[in-house]
Structures are given as structure tokens and as C-alpha cells.
Amino acid sequence: MKVDVLLGLQWGDEGKGKIVDVLAPQYDVVARFQGGPNAGHTLEFDGIKHVLHQIPSGIFRPQALNVIGNGVVLDPIVFRAEIEKLMKYNLKVQDNLFISKKATIIVPTHRLLDAAYEKAKGENKIGSTLKGIGPSYQDKIGRQGLRVGDVLSSNFFEKFERLSAIHFEILKRYDIEYNWPELEAQFLEAISFLKQFKLVDSEYLLNNELKQGHRILAEGAQGSLLDIDFGSYPFVTSSSTVSAGACTGLGVAPRHIGEVYGIFKAYSTRVGSGPFPTELLNEEGERMRKEGNEFGSTTGRPRRCGWIDLPALKYSIMINGVTQLLMMKADVLSIFPVIKICTHYELRDGSRTDTVPYEYVNETITPVYKEVKGWNCSLKGLGEKELPKELNGYIALLERELGIPISLISTGPDRKETILRSK
């Protein structure tokens, strides 16, 4: 069996949580391979909306094992809060959730450092979620971080104090207020809670599952255009959000990768700073935001909205080796009589390209649009054969331009509002 990878092709917020929940019945294991509580994966069913930050989105499917992989940075305080919210649904969380001992721990000073660094950048701030993600990955790369397996050692508290002391020295340079005794007490209580769960060598667990012929779905967080290497640097996240990150974030070999599901919205959104060529800074953008309820599930911040960007999508498809496309939020565009599709970029020198330039941040980019007629009707309750011809035309145009089949269309937030297209 193979490890299928599901990831976002834009700047995050594409709807990964919903799709993992939809696909999970086909899999034996759902595994998160990167990111941390900066993720906000939303699932909606039975009239209830759930937002998961660190726990894999297969947790509501009782037959699936859920794994938090080594590539994730885990905040024990957020983890505890998430678990406590799930308890009322009578889920077998302690039976079905496994946490890699090699996952890096977010300590309270990581969040303080995140706030300090972002404040110091002033107008050049990245738009961090302030969850401590960047500083925790810095410590991981700097070989001084704490890992989940460390909580089982007799000198964990000494390791924690040592790392905190390093952070305190840095924090002296910044004007950040905090109540350390309170933060420390919350953290240590959360560590005690974490120790009740199955802390495992997840790379062995996952490879044994493969040997037994079990199917694994690797769940990504954020989006490909936020990848630390291939995103719009420096306005990126701190981890590898592309399909190759599933190998290093879970400990599985490249030969085990099967399908790569690329999720994208029928339009584009972005949270925080950074380039966004098709952004709509007008009434259309505001209507798109309102219709799509485009507010961050983690931060609550309004998302920047704009038309679909094909050069950026082609780029993401290429670096991920996408085999199937999944289009989300087609219903949001129902309010527009005319829909625009960015097919090329016009650069500062007047040239046109359908590739993403190295100077994506500093280049002057003017989107070149193709206009198509909108479907201008509700998609609620429609099946594949009932979709309006204008939407089918939009889908066909995207498939021609991108060269990959669109196998799923989402027409609403609920898991039932999903159309699996016949091949």
C-alpha cells in the first residue's frame, strides 16, 4: 500500500480539514506531517462545526488511527484544550491517537519570542499567528529544542528550565510583558496531561502499517505557497508544506508516496503579509470575503481575497507532483455574474509569463485575466449531473490549463456538500 498525501496548493485555508474527514473512511491511518497550532482545519457535520489545530482530521472516524508525526511542532497547552473539547463527543481519542516522540514541543517562551520578533519587524512583519511556530522550528534546527519523548525522561524539568533560560536572555531585548509563574504552571500541567497519551516511535508505527497493507493519508497544514523553500519568502511558514515534507515529517520513504491530492479554492485567499497578485481591494473582494466567510479559523483575522491564480497553481502542482485536484468553495462564486481567471503575469519590463518569478515579493506583477460567465445560481443540494453548464465550463477550462483532473467539487462546508466526479 501507499501513503497518499493531501495538501493545499495556495496560501493555506483551502479546506483540508473537510476533505480529510470526507476521505478518511477509505484509510486506516491519518497522519499530520508538519505545522502546529497555526493550522485551523475546519470540519462540519451534523450541524456542528469543529476546528482542529494539531490533531489529525481523521479523529472523528472511529476506524482510523490518527498520528501526530515528527515534523509537527506540538503545543501541549493547545493540545490539552483540543482534547477536552473532543471529550464530549465520546471519541476514543486515547485509543486512536498516537504522538511521535520526535515531534518538537512548543514551550511558553516560544510564543513570547514569536510576539517579540513580530513586533520588532514593524511594517515588515510577516503576519505570524503568534503561536510560537517559528521559534520552535528555530530551536529544532538549532539542535536545542525539546521533543515529546523528552517528557518521559527524569530530567525533563531541567531541560525545560535550560531552554527557557536561553529564551529569557533574548527576551530582555524586547518590551514584552508576561506572567511567568502562570505560564509555567499551565505548561507543566499540560505536560502531565500529554503523558497520558500514546507517545511512540511513529516512523516504526507507520512503516509497520504499510507492511500490513494498510492505507495511510498524510495530512498537510498551511499551503504550498507558504513553504519555507518554495513559498513567497520571507512571507512563509517555518516548515515544508509540500509533498516531499510528508517523507521527512513522517519517516516514510519517497517510494511509498501514492496519490497526491492538491486542494485549491475556486478563487484565492491569503492571511497576513506577502505578495498576492490577484487580490481584490474593492467591493468585489469584500463580497467574496463575506460570501465565503473568509476569516481565519485560528486567528479570526479577515482573509485577503482575489481571483484564481493559474501561474501560482501550476507552480504548486509541479513541485508537489499532484495527481488529483480537489476544488473547494465553488458555491462562493455563485454570486458573481462574471468570473475572472488569471492566466499570466505581466512583469515590470512588459513581458508576460505563466511561471512564478524568483522576485515574487519585489517584482511588479499585473495579472492578465480571462473572463468567463458565472453560473449565478445556488449549488445547494445539486449532484454532479445537475451542475450548471457555466460551472462545468469553468471546471473544464481549469483542467485544460492545469493538465490535471478535478476529481472533487465542494459546494458547501458540510461533509455532505461534496461531489465526487465520475472519471
N, C-alpha and C positions, 0 to 999 in steps of 0.2 A: 504493500500500500504506500501511498504518497502523503506528503504534507501539502495541503492546499493553502495558499496564502491569500488573505483578504486585506486590502489596504486602500487608503484614499489616494486619489490622483491629483487633488487640488491642494488647498491650504488648510485641510482639515475640515471637520464638521460636515462631512459628506453623508453621514447616515450609517456608519459602520455598525453601530450597536444594533440597529434594527435588522440589518442583513445577517449578522452573525446569529441573531435569535431565529431568523427565518430558516437559515441553512443548518443550524445546529442539529436538528433531528437526523441529518444524514451522516453525522460524525460521532465518533466515540470520545474524542478529546477536543477541547477548545483551549488554545494556549495564547496568552498575551506575550509578545516578544520584545517590546520596548516601551518607552514613555513611562509616565507615572500619573499622579493625580491631576496633571494638567489635561488629561483626557476627560471627556464627558460623553460617554456613549449612551444614547437615549433609546429605550425600548418602550413600546406602548402596546398594551393588550388588555383585554377585559376591562376597558375603561380606566386603566391605571397607567400612569407614566412613571418609568423608573430611569434613573440616571446612574450609571456605573462609572467610577473613576479609575479604579485599579483592578477590580475583579472582572474576569473574563465574562463576555456577554452570553455565554452558554449556561450560566449559573441557574437559569430558570428552566432548563431542560434536564430532568432528573436522571436521564440515562447517560449524560455526558460528564466526563471528568474535566475539571477546569484547572488549568495550570498557569501560575504567575511565573514567567520564565526569568532566567538570569539576566536578560537585557533590560528588565524593568527596574525602576527605582521606586521603592516602596516606602510610603509614609505610614508608620504604624498607627498614628492617631487617626488619620483619614480611614485607614483600613478598618479600625475598630468601629468607627461611626457607620461605615458602609454595611458591615456585618450586622450591626444592631438594627439597622433599617430593614434588612432582609429577614430577620428572625420571625417577624410576624406572618411571613408567608409560608412557614413550615417547610422551608427548603432544607435539604440535607447538606448544608454548607460544609460542616466539618468532615463529612464523609467524602464529598465530591470536589473539595478544593485542595490543591497542592501548591506549595510555595517553594521556589528554588532557594536553596541555601546560598547560592551565589548572587542572588539579587541584592542590589545596593540599598542601604537604608537611608532614608531622609531623616536627619535629626533636626531639632527645632532651630538650631543656628543656621542651617541651610536656608530656611525661609527668611530669616533675618538678613542674611547675606544677599539673598535674591532682591529683597526690597532695597537694601543699601546700594547695590550695584545699579539697579534700575533708576533710582533717584539721582545717582551721580551722573548718569548719562544725559539728564535733562531732555533737551529737544531731540536728542539722538537715541532715545530709549527704544528698546526692541519691541515692547508690548508684552513683556513676560506676564504669566499668570500669577507670579509671586508665590508659587507652591514649593520653591526650593529645588526645582528640577535641575537647572543649570549648575548651581554649586555642588549638588550631589554627584552629577556626572563629572565635574571637575575633580572632585576628590577621588572618584573611581579611577580616572585616567592618571591622577597624581599619585595613585597607589597608597592612599591614606584613608580611604573610605571604610565604613563599617558595612558588613554584609549580614544577611539574615542568619546565616549559620553561626555568626559570632554570638548571637543571643544565647546559644547553648553552652558557651564557654564560661568557666568560673570567673574569669577576669573581664567579663563584658563591660561592667561599670567603669573599670579603669580605662578601657579602650575608648569608651564614650566620653569620659572626662578629658582624656588626652586630645581627642579630636575637637571637643568643644573649646578647650583652651586655645588651640590654634585659631579657631574662628573668632574667639573673643579679642585676640590681638588685632585681627583685621578690622573687627567692628569698632575698635577705638577710633579709627579714622573717620567714622561716619556718625552722623547725628540721627541715631535710631534708638527709640525708647522701647524697652521690653521688661517684663517681669520674669526673670529667670527662674526663681523657685517654682512659680506656677507652671511655666513651660516644661521644666524638667520633670515635675511631678506627673503631668499629663503624659509625657513621653514614656516614663518608666512604667506607668500603669498600662499603657498601650503595648509595651514590650511584653509584659506579663500575659496580656490577653493574646498576643501573637503566638506565644509559645504553646498555646493550647491546640494549634493547628498542625497540619502535616507539613513539616519542613523537610524537604527531600533533595536528593541529587537529581534534579529534574531532567538532566540530559540522559541519564540512565533510564528513567521512567519513560520518557518519550521514545527513545530508541527501542526499548522493550515493547512498547505499544505497537511500533511499526513491525517488529519481528512477528508479533502475533496477528498481523494482518488488519490492524485497527486503523481507522481513518482519523487524521488529525487536521484541524483547521487552525491555522496561525492567524491571530487577530492583531492587526496593526493599530497604532494610535497616531493622531495628528494626520499629516498628509505628505505626499511625496515632494511637494514644492516647499516643504519646511525641513527637508532632510539636511543634516549637518554638512554633507558634502555637495549635494546636488540641488539644494534649495536656493532661495534668493538671499544668499549670505550677505551680511551677517544677520538678516531678519529671519532666523531659522530657529528650530528647536535644537536640543543638545544630543539627539540620538539619531540612529539610522532608521528612517521611516520606510525605506524601500524594501523590496522583496529579499534582497541579499541580507538584510538585517534579521530576517527570520532564522537564518542559519546560525549567525553568531549570537542571536538573542535567545535561542532555544537549545543550541548544541546539536543541530541536525546537519548532515552533510548535504551539499548542493544537489547531489544525485537523487535525493529524496523529495525534492520540490516537484509538485504536480501542477495543478491549475493555479493560475494567478488571477484572482478576481479584482478588477480595478473599479472602484466605486467613484462616481462623479455626480455632481448635481447638474440639472438641465441648464443651470446658469452658474455663476461663480460667486463665492463669498470669501472674505478674509477677515480675521480678527487681529487687531494690533497694527503695528507699523510695517512698512515694507512696500515694494512695488506691486501695483495692481492695474495693469494696462486697461482693462475693460470696466473699471469702476465707474459707477453712475452716481455722480454728485449732484443729483437733481431729483425732481419729483418721481421719475421712474424708479430710481434707486430706493427711494423711501417707500414706494408702493410695493416693491419687491421684498423689502425687509419686513414690512408689516404682513404681507400675504404669507410669507414663508416663516414667520415668527423667528426671524433671524437674530437671536440673542443668545450669547454663549451659555451652554448648559453648565459650565464650570464657573465662569466669571459673571455671567449676566450681562456682559458688555454687548452693545449693538454691533452686529457684523456689518462690514462694508459689503456692498452688493454690486454686481455687474453682470454683463452678458457672458456667455460661454466663450472660453478662450481655447481655440483649437491648437495653436502652436505650443502652448503650455501642456495641453493634454497629450499631444503627440510625443512630447519630451518625456512625460511621466510613463506613458505606455512603453516607450523604448527602453528606459533604464530599468523598468520592472519586469519586462518580458510578459506583459499582460496577455492572457489568453481569452478572457471574457470580460465584457464591460457591463456594469450594472448602473442604470441611470435613476437617480433619485429626484424627488420633488418635481416631477413633470406637472403635477397639479398646480404648482405655484404660478407657472407661466400662462395658465388659463385666462388670466385677467388682461393679457396683452394682445391687441389686435395684430400687431406686427412684432416679430421676434428677430433680434439681430444675432449673428454668429460671426465672431472674429476669426477670419481665416488666415490673416497675415499681420505682421508688424511692419509699419513704416518707420525707419530709423532716422536719426538726426541728419544723415547725409542724403536722405531722399530715397535710399534703397529699400527694397521690400524683402522680407524673409518670413519663412514659416518655422524657423528654428529659434530657440531661446538664446540670446546673446550672452556672452560672459559678463558684460557690463549691464546686467539686467537691472541693477539698482540705480546706476548713474546714467544709463542711456536714456535719451528722449524717445519714447515709444508711442506711436499713434496707431491705434488698432484700425485695421481695414476690415470693414463689415460686409457681410452678405445678408440681405433681409429676406425673410420668409413670412408667409401669412400665418398668424396664430390660429389656434383651434377655438379659442374664445367660448369654451363651454366647460361645465363641470365634468370631472373624470370619476366622480364618486360612484362606486358600485359597478363600474364598467369592466368587462372582461377583454381579453386580447382582441377578439373579433369585433368588438363594439367600439374600439378606439376611433376617434375622428381621423379622417384622411389626412388632415393637416399635421397631426401629431405623428402619424405613420410616415409622412413625408419628412418630418424633422428627424425622426429616428433613422430613416434610410440615408439621408444626407450625412448625418454624423458617421454612420457605418462606412460610407464611401470614403469620407475624408480621413477617418482614423484607421481604417483597414482591419477592424476587429468587430466581431458581432456583439450586439447589445442583447444579452440574454434575459435581462430582468428590468422591469419598469416599476418604480414605486409611485403610487398615486395618492398617498396619504401616510400619516405617521403610524397607523396601526399595522400590526403584522399581517392582518388580513388584506390590507390595501396594497397588495403586491401581485404583479403579473409576471409569471414565468413564460417567456416567449417560446413558442414551438420552433424547432430548428428546421 
